[in-house]
């Protein structure tokens, strides 16, 4: 009789252990599923589909270095960007500027550069790396009215930044996409850097010239257009991107460091 009771107790103990292990495994699975769902739900469904149309956000995150060239009338620009850390180096003939991860610097031995390095050093990167840069942390997404161009309706997503994110967190962006292909088609944006004040003036860029770079679809050129409100006019300026390269290897931090002849520069701050 005692042996039977011992056997029954051991059996009940074994069943209890199995149930506890099963419950723990179930809770772990639920936790992982919830974590994955939260990660996915950070982006609107439309933005997820836009990322997919351009090669997926996951593929973009695998790359560490992006480089491209811009041919201009007076200067030829070479841009190199560390994608995770957003350090950058821009070379324009004898002029160089960059961001070392903390500060913006300028090396201009002949003092010919008339622009603002804080404003320009990563300006073209953010226009070029669309739509993927709209997956950065500190971004808020909302709805915006469709953009009607030449009788075609382009749905859109509004984008704003948390305070303290980037040089101009008060800037607003409007991403409009082709409803059939989900490729990005238009970008509207405001500029608040110089004034620090909110702006109602939206500038527009046409994105309709794409190229395959490894497993991503990135711009071959982008065009600023004349506009009146949300009515699009003639093309005013087109920027071509040449010799685009992506690498899964980062360059050393020293690559983006200020040269001995350079100076650190400060721009306007926004609250």
Backbone bond lengths (Angstrom), bond angles and torsions (degrees), N, CA, C in turn:
res aa  C-N    CA-C-N  psi(-1)  N-CA   C-N-CA  omega(-1)  CA-C   N-CA-C  phi
1 X - - - 1.477 - - 1.530 111.10 -
2 X 1.364 114.70 -44.65 1.464 119.07 179.75 1.521 110.35 -63.18
3 X 1.346 116.00 -40.67 1.472 119.99 178.75 1.520 110.99 -60.76
4 X 1.352 116.25 -39.32 1.470 119.87 179.59 1.528 110.99 -65.11
5 X 1.357 116.09 -41.04 1.466 119.55 179.21 1.515 111.27 -64.52
6 X 1.326 116.70 -40.64 1.466 120.79 178.26 1.519 110.55 -62.52
7 X 1.335 116.08 -42.54 1.471 120.49 179.82 1.521 111.04 -62.82
8 X 1.365 115.37 -42.27 1.468 119.48 -179.80 1.523 110.52 -64.90
9 X 1.343 117.05 -41.64 1.475 120.64 179.66 1.518 111.48 -63.32
10 X 1.326 115.90 -41.81 1.467 119.90 179.52 1.523 110.76 -65.18
11 X 1.350 116.18 -37.98 1.464 120.41 178.92 1.521 110.70 -65.04
12 X 1.357 116.06 -43.86 1.466 119.68 178.92 1.526 111.33 -64.09
13 X 1.339 116.06 -38.80 1.464 120.41 178.77 1.519 111.09 -64.28
14 X 1.335 116.55 -41.06 1.464 121.73 179.44 1.523 110.97 -64.41
15 X 1.349 116.28 -43.01 1.470 120.45 179.01 1.527 110.07 -63.46
16 X 1.359 116.08 -41.56 1.465 120.15 179.51 1.509 112.11 -62.04
17 X 1.334 117.36 -41.18 1.471 121.24 178.98 1.517 110.95 -63.86
18 X 1.344 115.57 -42.04 1.472 119.32 179.64 1.518 111.24 -63.99
19 X 1.355 116.41 -40.73 1.461 119.92 180.00 1.527 110.87 -65.86
20 X 1.354 116.24 -39.34 1.470 119.96 178.98 1.514 111.04 -64.75
21 X 1.346 115.60 -42.09 1.470 119.65 178.69 1.515 110.76 -64.78
22 X 1.354 115.40 -40.28 1.463 120.09 179.32 1.522 110.71 -64.11
23 X 1.363 116.16 -41.35 1.467 120.53 179.79 1.521 110.79 -65.37
24 X 1.346 116.64 -40.73 1.464 120.80 179.25 1.514 110.34 -62.87
25 X 1.352 116.19 -44.00 1.458 120.51 179.92 1.520 110.93 -63.37
26 X 1.363 115.61 -40.37 1.467 119.92 178.91 1.523 110.89 -63.41
27 X 1.353 116.71 -43.25 1.463 120.70 179.24 1.517 111.56 -63.65
28 X 1.348 116.43 -39.34 1.462 120.09 178.35 1.520 110.50 -63.73
29 X 1.349 115.81 -41.49 1.466 120.41 179.45 1.518 110.83 -63.45
30 X 1.354 115.64 -43.52 1.464 119.72 179.14 1.520 110.13 -62.78
31 X 1.350 115.88 -41.37 1.459 120.21 179.58 1.508 111.92 -61.49
32 X 1.342 116.83 -44.04 1.461 120.88 179.79 1.520 110.83 -65.99
33 X 1.347 115.83 -40.49 1.461 119.65 179.76 1.520 110.46 -63.60
34 X 1.355 116.01 -43.12 1.461 120.16 179.39 1.511 111.03 -63.21
35 X 1.344 116.50 -41.57 1.459 120.84 179.96 1.519 110.71 -62.42
36 X 1.344 116.12 -43.70 1.464 120.46 178.91 1.516 110.78 -64.53
37 X 1.358 116.54 -41.70 1.459 120.08 -179.57 1.516 110.91 -63.25
38 X 1.354 116.57 -40.50 1.460 119.80 179.25 1.514 111.34 -64.10
39 X 1.352 116.01 -37.97 1.458 119.46 179.94 1.523 110.56 -65.50
40 X 1.329 116.54 -41.89 1.456 120.57 -179.31 1.520 110.38 -68.85
41 X 1.338 116.94 -40.68 1.456 120.57 -173.63 1.525 113.01 -74.01
42 X 1.338 117.44 -1.75 1.468 119.19 177.32 1.518 110.79 -65.36
43 X 1.324 117.84 -25.15 1.457 122.28 -179.43 1.525 110.23 -109.74
44 X 1.330 116.85 145.34 1.462 119.15 172.44 1.530 110.02 -61.68
45 X 1.312 115.99 152.31 1.468 120.16 -178.78 1.529 111.47 -57.06
46 X 1.331 117.00 -40.27 1.468 120.07 -179.57 1.524 110.98 -62.41
47 X 1.342 117.49 -39.53 1.459 120.22 179.91 1.521 110.66 -67.94
48 X 1.330 117.47 -36.87 1.462 120.70 175.49 1.526 110.25 -58.70
49 X 1.316 116.72 -42.67 1.465 120.52 -179.23 1.527 111.27 -70.00
50 X 1.326 117.17 -33.05 1.467 120.68 175.28 1.523 109.71 -64.95
51 X 1.334 116.82 -44.88 1.463 120.20 176.48 1.530 110.53 -57.11
52 X 1.328 116.63 -44.41 1.465 120.91 -179.72 1.525 111.19 -61.18
53 X 1.330 116.46 -38.93 1.468 120.20 -179.65 1.521 111.90 -67.28
54 X 1.334 116.52 -19.66 1.465 120.65 -178.83 1.526 112.50 -107.92
55 X 1.337 117.24 9.94 1.453 119.93 173.96 1.513 115.39 116.39
56 X 1.319 118.85 -0.32 1.464 129.18 -179.61 1.528 112.63 82.78
57 X 1.317 114.24 144.20 1.463 120.69 179.95 1.526 110.72 -68.37
58 X 1.334 116.27 -32.82 1.455 119.99 177.99 1.516 112.07 -61.39
59 X 1.341 116.79 -40.79 1.466 120.69 178.32 1.526 110.52 -65.64
60 X 1.326 117.04 -40.52 1.467 121.49 178.13 1.533 110.77 -59.45
61 X 1.329 117.39 -41.45 1.460 121.48 -176.50 1.529 112.75 -68.71
62 X 1.320 117.73 -16.87 1.464 120.30 179.29 1.526 112.10 -74.13
63 X 1.325 117.05 -21.50 1.468 120.23 -176.38 1.526 110.99 -86.15
64 X 1.329 114.85 144.93 1.460 121.26 -177.62 1.530 112.98 -109.86
65 X 1.334 117.28 -27.90 1.467 120.30 -175.94 1.520 110.46 -135.09
66 X 1.326 115.71 135.58 1.466 122.76 175.18 1.518 108.32 -124.95
67 X 1.331 116.48 134.95 1.468 120.15 174.48 1.520 109.27 -136.96
68 X 1.324 115.65 148.28 1.463 121.69 177.84 1.518 108.42 -159.40
69 X 1.317 115.34 166.12 1.464 120.85 179.41 1.518 109.44 -124.76
70 X 1.322 115.28 147.98 1.463 122.20 177.53 1.518 108.00 -124.77
71 X 1.325 115.89 118.16 1.456 119.93 177.66 1.515 110.67 -88.59
72 X 1.326 116.82 117.42 1.459 121.60 178.23 1.518 110.09 -115.91
73 X 1.316 115.17 167.96 1.460 120.77 -175.72 1.523 112.06 -61.56
74 X 1.329 117.12 -41.81 1.460 120.45 -176.02 1.529 112.94 -101.04
75 X 1.337 117.13 -32.42 1.459 119.87 -176.57 1.523 110.76 -136.13
76 X 1.331 114.99 154.22 1.461 121.86 174.50 1.521 107.02 -108.53
77 X 1.324 116.59 122.34 1.459 120.65 -174.65 1.526 111.52 -103.79
78 X 1.328 116.14 138.87 1.462 122.74 173.77 1.526 107.37 -119.53
79 X 1.326 116.05 121.86 1.464 121.80 -178.10 1.528 109.47 -113.98
80 X 1.325 116.73 131.63 1.465 122.66 175.16 1.526 107.48 -129.54
81 X 1.341 116.33 130.64 1.468 120.59 -174.22 1.525 110.32 -131.82
82 X 1.320 116.33 133.07 1.459 121.97 168.93 1.528 106.81 -83.93
83 X 1.323 117.37 111.60 1.463 120.44 -170.76 1.533 114.04 -67.41
84 X 1.329 120.54 -44.49 1.473 118.03 179.55 1.525 113.46 -69.13
85 X 1.334 117.73 -40.46 1.466 121.11 -174.40 1.522 113.14 -96.51
86 X 1.332 116.46 -13.61 1.464 124.01 179.85 1.529 113.11 62.23
87 X 1.319 117.54 23.58 1.460 119.57 167.71 1.522 107.38 -70.22
88 X 1.335 118.04 151.00 1.456 119.06 -178.69 1.518 111.59 -150.07
89 X 1.327 114.11 161.97 1.460 122.68 176.62 1.518 107.83 -140.47
90 X 1.334 116.64 124.87 1.463 122.53 177.97 1.522 107.99 -118.79
91 X 1.331 115.70 125.19 1.465 121.41 179.10 1.517 109.16 -114.60
92 X 1.335 115.86 125.15 1.465 122.36 179.70 1.525 107.94 -130.15
93 X 1.320 116.82 82.02 1.459 119.82 -175.39 1.514 110.06 65.60
94 X 1.334 116.56 -123.49 1.465 121.03 -179.53 1.523 112.59 -80.87
95 X 1.323 116.88 -9.41 1.466 121.46 -177.67 1.526 109.90 -96.12
96 X 1.327 115.87 136.13 1.455 121.58 173.37 1.522 109.49 -131.64
97 X 1.315 115.63 148.95 1.460 121.45 172.90 1.517 107.42 -146.08
98 X 1.310 115.92 160.14 1.452 117.93 -179.74 1.506 112.74 -172.71
99 X 1.330 113.64 179.42 1.465 122.18 177.97 1.518 107.07 -130.72
100 X 1.335 117.03 121.21 1.463 121.26 -174.68 1.522 113.46 -90.66
101 X 1.317 116.63 10.24 1.454 121.67 -177.44 1.511 112.61 102.51
102 X 1.331 115.92 -15.74 1.464 121.68 179.10 1.523 111.93 -129.86
103 X 1.331 116.32 -46.78 1.457 121.12 -175.81 1.524 111.42 -131.27
104 X 1.339 114.44 154.58 1.468 121.65 173.70 1.523 108.11 -90.33
105 X 1.327 116.05 140.09 1.465 119.73 179.45 1.528 110.26 -131.33
106 X 1.334 115.40 161.55 1.464 122.59 179.02 1.525 109.04 -137.60
107 X 1.332 115.58 132.38 1.468 121.91 172.92 1.523 107.14 -119.58
108 X 1.318 116.57 106.66 1.466 122.72 -174.82 1.528 108.55 -135.62
109 X 1.329 117.22 79.29 1.475 120.39 -173.00 1.520 114.13 -59.28
110 X 1.326 117.53 -31.70 1.464 120.28 -178.57 1.526 112.30 -98.49
111 X 1.314 116.46 1.59 1.472 122.89 178.83 1.527 112.22 53.47
112 X 1.314 114.78 48.59 1.464 120.66 -179.17 1.527 112.87 -98.99
113 X 1.327 117.51 -19.17 1.461 119.54 -174.17 1.524 110.80 -74.34
114 X 1.331 115.57 125.41 1.461 121.27 -176.02 1.529 113.39 -103.95
115 X 1.331 117.02 -3.54 1.456 119.64 -175.91 1.518 113.49 -90.26
116 X 1.332 115.14 -165.90 1.459 123.24 179.99 1.526 108.10 -114.58
117 X 1.333 119.01 106.21 1.465 121.26 -177.51 1.528 113.51 -58.99
118 X 1.326 117.80 -34.82 1.463 120.62 -179.46 1.524 110.14 -63.58
119 X 1.315 116.13 -36.69 1.461 121.10 179.32 1.526 111.57 -78.02
120 X 1.346 117.04 -37.61 1.461 119.34 -168.50 1.527 115.08 -95.23
121 X 1.327 119.31 -24.66 1.469 119.43 -168.08 1.529 113.33 -56.08
122 X 1.336 117.98 -32.86 1.467 119.82 179.30 1.522 113.24 -122.02
123 X 1.332 116.42 10.63 1.464 120.40 -177.08 1.521 111.96 -59.24
124 X 1.330 116.57 -52.04 1.457 119.96 -176.51 1.525 111.41 -69.25
125 X 1.312 117.38 -29.24 1.470 119.53 176.11 1.519 110.83 -59.98
126 X 1.328 116.70 -45.69 1.462 119.09 -177.39 1.525 111.77 -67.53
127 X 1.312 117.97 -32.06 1.462 119.50 174.29 1.525 110.67 -73.31
128 X 1.340 116.16 -36.95 1.465 119.06 -176.43 1.527 112.15 -74.38
129 X 1.318 117.61 -39.75 1.464 121.36 -172.63 1.520 113.31 -83.66
130 X 1.319 117.74 14.11 1.456 121.24 171.26 1.531 109.05 -66.44
131 X 1.336 118.58 145.77 1.465 127.58 0.18 1.528 114.21 -88.82
132 X 1.354 116.86 0.11 1.463 119.51 -169.09 1.524 113.93 -65.23
133 X 1.342 118.29 -32.50 1.472 118.99 -179.71 1.528 111.71 -66.17
134 X 1.314 117.17 -15.08 1.463 119.68 177.32 1.527 111.43 -80.46
135 X 1.330 116.69 6.24 1.457 121.45 172.80 1.515 112.41 -99.81
136 X 1.339 117.22 4.48 1.465 121.51 -178.78 1.529 111.71 -63.84
137 X 1.330 114.74 161.23 1.468 120.41 174.17 1.531 109.63 -68.83
138 X 1.340 115.60 156.69 1.459 120.81 175.23 1.509 114.56 80.74
139 X 1.342 116.87 18.69 1.464 121.33 -178.13 1.522 109.96 -110.61
140 X 1.323 115.63 142.62 1.464 122.48 176.07 1.525 109.00 -114.30
141 X 1.326 116.17 139.27 1.462 121.50 -177.38 1.524 110.27 -114.63
142 X 1.322 115.10 144.57 1.452 120.29 178.73 1.515 111.33 -148.73
143 X 1.308 115.54 -175.40 1.464 121.67 179.80 1.523 110.12 -92.69
144 X 1.306 115.86 154.69 1.456 121.81 172.98 1.518 108.05 -148.64
145 X 1.315 116.45 156.30 1.465 120.68 -178.79 1.523 110.41 -65.28
146 X 1.330 116.02 148.75 1.462 120.58 175.73 1.524 109.74 -58.79
147 X 1.324 115.31 149.27 1.462 121.57 175.77 1.524 108.21 -99.77
148 X 1.326 117.02 122.55 1.459 121.62 -178.90 1.521 109.34 -100.46
149 X 1.342 116.99 118.27 1.458 122.23 -179.99 1.525 108.91 -133.29
150 X 1.326 116.04 122.13 1.466 121.98 178.89 1.527 111.72 52.44
151 X 1.310 115.82 40.86 1.454 120.84 176.16 1.517 115.18 80.69
152 X 1.330 117.97 1.13 1.465 121.28 179.67 1.515 109.51 -110.71
153 X 1.334 115.63 138.18 1.455 121.55 -177.74 1.529 110.09 -97.71
154 X 1.335 115.96 128.48 1.458 122.10 179.44 1.528 108.80 -114.36
155 X 1.335 118.51 108.87 1.467 120.48 177.23 1.526 110.46 -61.82
156 X 1.341 116.22 160.35 1.456 117.99 -175.52 1.514 114.82 -144.55
157 X 1.324 114.36 167.86 1.460 124.19 176.52 1.525 107.34 -130.64
158 X 1.320 117.65 131.27 1.465 120.20 175.84 1.527 109.08 -90.82
159 X 1.328 115.58 146.51 1.463 121.42 -176.35 1.526 109.31 -132.21
160 X 1.320 116.74 127.60 1.463 122.27 172.49 1.525 108.37 -129.78
161 X 1.335 115.70 163.87 1.464 121.17 -176.10 1.524 111.18 -115.36
162 X 1.316 115.45 148.68 1.461 119.91 173.31 1.525 109.89 -66.92
163 X 1.305 116.46 154.30 1.460 121.06 178.06 1.524 110.21 -59.12
164 X 1.333 116.05 135.03 1.455 120.57 179.09 1.506 114.82 88.49
165 X 1.329 117.86 -1.95 1.464 121.33 179.26 1.522 109.17 -92.54
166 X 1.324 117.58 117.43 1.457 121.53 177.99 1.520 112.60 76.84
167 X 1.337 114.58 -179.73 1.466 121.25 -178.78 1.517 111.75 -73.99
168 X 1.339 116.51 -33.44 1.473 121.09 -176.31 1.526 109.92 -130.57
169 X 1.325 118.50 74.74 1.464 120.64 -176.79 1.523 114.21 -65.91
170 X 1.340 117.28 -13.09 1.466 119.73 179.01 1.528 112.52 -84.44
171 X 1.339 117.01 -6.99 1.466 119.91 176.80 1.528 109.94 -62.11
172 X 1.320 115.78 149.37 1.461 121.70 175.71 1.521 108.74 -124.28
173 X 1.338 115.40 146.51 1.464 121.00 -179.58 1.521 109.66 -128.71
174 X 1.326 114.55 151.20 1.459 121.26 178.89 1.522 107.83 -133.45
175 X 1.324 115.49 107.76 1.461 121.76 -179.15 1.521 109.00 -94.86
176 X 1.330 116.44 119.87 1.462 121.34 177.59 1.522 109.25 -116.58
177 X 1.324 115.67 140.78 1.465 120.85 -171.70 1.523 111.51 -131.56
178 X 1.336 114.08 159.75 1.462 120.76 177.20 1.531 108.04 -73.24
179 X 1.330 119.12 122.95 1.464 120.70 -176.10 1.524 113.43 -69.00
180 X 1.332 117.41 -15.41 1.463 120.42 -179.72 1.525 111.84 -90.66
181 X 1.326 117.28 -43.10 1.466 121.16 -176.66 1.520 113.28 -101.92
182 X 1.317 117.03 -18.04 1.468 124.49 -174.37 1.525 112.63 64.22
183 X 1.324 117.94 14.53 1.457 119.79 170.68 1.530 109.46 -76.46
184 X 1.321 114.99 146.58 1.454 120.73 177.43 1.524 109.61 -61.55
185 X 1.338 117.09 139.38 1.464 120.37 -176.85 1.530 112.56 -124.59
186 X 1.330 117.55 -37.13 1.465 121.45 -177.68 1.525 109.85 -141.63
187 X 1.327 115.45 148.98 1.461 121.45 172.12 1.518 108.72 -130.16
188 X 1.322 116.19 120.75 1.454 121.56 171.41 1.521 108.64 -102.49
189 X 1.324 117.52 143.52 1.464 119.40 -179.34 1.522 110.72 -153.68
190 X 1.319 115.30 152.03 1.461 121.78 173.91 1.526 108.75 -107.35
191 X 1.321 116.83 156.13 1.469 122.33 178.84 1.522 108.38 -119.14
192 X 1.330 116.23 119.23 1.468 120.65 -179.58 1.524 112.13 -120.95
193 X 1.327 117.67 1.57 1.469 121.25 -172.89 1.522 112.41 -59.03
194 X 1.314 117.33 -47.17 1.470 119.95 -173.31 1.523 112.66 -72.08
195 X 1.323 117.20 -36.11 1.464 120.15 -175.93 1.525 112.91 -99.60
196 X 1.327 116.96 -28.31 1.456 120.12 -174.93 1.510 113.04 75.79
197 X 1.337 116.89 3.60 1.461 122.29 -178.84 1.521 110.41 -105.74
198 X 1.336 115.92 151.34 1.458 120.33 175.57 1.526 109.80 -59.47
199 X 1.335 115.68 146.45 1.462 120.17 -178.04 1.523 110.57 -126.85
200 X 1.334 115.76 141.28 1.463 121.55 175.41 1.527 111.73 -96.29
201 X 1.332 116.88 -4.60 1.463 121.06 -178.77 1.524 109.87 -85.05
202 X 1.315 116.33 116.57 1.461 121.70 -179.14 1.525 109.36 -105.97
203 X 1.320 116.25 120.76 1.462 121.89 174.65 1.526 107.99 -90.16
204 X 1.353 116.30 154.20 1.463 119.57 -174.13 1.521 111.80 -128.58
205 X 1.338 114.48 137.14 1.466 122.45 176.23 1.523 108.68 -121.71
206 X 1.335 115.15 134.75 1.467 121.32 177.48 1.524 109.42 -92.46
207 X 1.329 115.48 127.10 1.467 122.33 175.53 1.526 108.06 -113.29
208 X 1.315 116.89 98.06 1.466 119.25 -179.95 1.525 112.40 -142.18
209 X 1.340 116.72 12.11 1.461 121.15 -178.36 1.528 107.45 -128.28
210 X 1.334 116.26 99.02 1.454 121.45 -172.63 1.524 111.66 -112.14
211 X 1.332 115.98 158.40 1.456 121.46 175.32 1.528 108.97 -141.19
212 X 1.327 115.39 151.36 1.465 120.74 177.67 1.526 108.22 -87.44
213 X 1.318 116.02 122.29 1.463 122.12 176.28 1.524 106.25 -120.64
214 X 1.319 116.64 107.10 1.463 121.88 -171.09 1.530 108.29 55.52
215 X 1.339 118.53 -120.05 1.469 119.17 -178.76 1.529 112.79 -105.31
216 X 1.334 116.31 18.29 1.462 120.70 178.39 1.523 111.08 -115.76
217 X 1.323 116.26 155.44 1.463 122.65 174.61 1.526 107.14 -108.27
218 X 1.345 115.54 111.09 1.463 122.44 -175.15 1.524 110.05 -123.49
219 X 1.333 118.13 162.02 1.467 120.00 -177.46 1.528 112.88 -64.57
220 X 1.312 114.81 140.80 1.466 121.48 168.52 1.523 108.74 -93.13
221 X 1.324 115.41 -33.45 1.464 121.88 173.29 1.520 108.31 -156.32
222 X 1.329 115.87 157.74 1.463 121.69 173.15 1.525 107.54 -133.44
223 X 1.334 116.26 150.93 1.469 120.31 -174.12 1.523 111.19 -130.59
224 X 1.324 115.81 125.73 1.460 121.07 170.99 1.522 108.20 -79.65
225 X 1.314 116.85 138.56 1.458 120.48 -177.42 1.526 110.22 -120.14
226 X 1.324 115.16 153.26 1.461 120.21 170.97 1.531 107.85 -69.46
227 X 1.305 117.19 149.44 1.459 119.99 -175.27 1.520 110.06 -153.53
228 X 1.304 113.89 158.44 1.463 121.53 169.96 1.515 106.09 -138.52
229 X 1.332 115.67 101.49 1.452 119.62 -171.30 1.518 109.63 67.52
230 X 1.324 116.32 -119.76 1.464 121.81 178.08 1.523 111.41 -107.43
231 X 1.334 115.95 17.38 1.459 121.36 175.60 1.526 108.70 -95.83
232 X 1.333 116.75 118.64 1.461 120.98 -176.58 1.525 111.52 -86.81
233 X 1.341 115.75 141.56 1.458 121.35 179.59 1.514 111.86 -117.09
234 X 1.333 116.12 -143.39 1.461 121.96 -176.76 1.531 111.10 -76.39
235 X 1.335 114.79 156.84 1.462 120.37 174.43 1.524 109.34 -68.96
236 X 1.328 116.80 130.41 1.465 121.70 -179.32 1.519 112.28 -99.59
237 X 1.323 116.22 -35.67 1.465 119.61 -175.57 1.521 109.45 -158.62
238 X 1.329 116.47 135.92 1.460 121.89 177.58 1.521 109.56 -121.41
239 X 1.324 116.34 133.95 1.465 122.19 177.39 1.523 108.43 -111.86
240 X 1.329 116.14 125.47 1.458 122.63 179.08 1.529 109.56 -96.43
241 X 1.330 116.38 138.96 1.464 121.90 176.94 1.527 108.55 -110.86
242 X 1.324 115.76 123.53 1.459 121.14 -174.18 1.524 110.61 -121.40
243 X 1.340 114.60 158.89 1.472 121.68 175.24 1.529 111.86 49.39
244 X 1.311 115.18 48.80 1.468 120.50 -179.19 1.531 109.57 -76.61
245 X 1.311 116.02 132.08 1.461 120.86 179.00 1.523 110.47 -137.24
246 X 1.327 114.89 140.15 1.458 122.16 173.89 1.521 108.37 -117.52
247 X 1.317 116.43 143.80 1.460 120.50 178.41 1.521 109.38 -138.31
248 X 1.321 116.03 143.26 1.459 120.57 176.14 1.525 111.68 -89.63
249 X 1.332 115.73 5.38 1.462 121.53 177.10 1.531 109.64 -109.64
250 X 1.325 118.13 130.97 1.471 120.15 177.16 1.518 111.30 -81.16
251 X 1.310 116.12 151.59 1.457 120.53 170.90 1.530 108.48 -82.13
252 X 1.326 117.98 155.39 1.474 118.97 178.38 1.522 110.92 -62.35
253 X 1.310 116.90 151.34 1.466 121.12 -179.45 1.522 112.14 -56.03
254 X 1.334 116.54 -31.70 1.459 121.12 -178.44 1.523 112.13 -62.10
255 X 1.320 116.28 -23.72 1.468 120.49 -179.91 1.528 110.91 -60.43
256 X 1.329 116.44 -32.19 1.466 121.64 -175.86 1.532 112.50 -99.62
257 X 1.313 116.72 5.01 1.465 120.29 -176.18 1.524 111.82 -74.77
258 X 1.304 115.99 153.64 1.467 122.05 177.16 1.524 109.97 -64.07
259 X 1.340 117.53 128.45 1.466 119.16 174.58 1.526 110.55 -68.96
260 X 1.310 115.96 165.33 1.466 120.35 -176.60 1.522 111.96 -59.35
261 X 1.337 116.42 -34.29 1.471 120.04 -178.08 1.529 112.74 -82.92
262 X 1.331 117.67 -4.44 1.456 120.68 -177.53 1.521 113.14 -85.91
263 X 1.329 115.22 168.10 1.466 121.54 177.11 1.522 108.92 -132.87
264 X 1.315 116.83 146.59 1.456 120.68 174.27 1.528 109.16 -76.47
265 X 1.325 115.76 142.76 1.462 120.41 -178.47 1.524 109.16 -127.17
266 X 1.312 115.82 153.25 1.454 121.93 178.63 1.515 109.55 -121.32
267 X 1.318 115.19 144.94 1.459 120.06 178.29 1.510 110.66 -110.23
268 X 1.318 114.91 -165.02 1.457 120.53 179.46 1.523 108.85 -76.80
269 X 1.305 116.44 142.79 1.464 120.98 177.06 1.516 109.19 -105.21
270 X 1.351 115.56 146.86 1.459 120.96 178.75 1.515 108.76 -122.48
271 X 1.313 116.44 139.52 1.462 120.70 177.59 1.518 109.60 -83.58
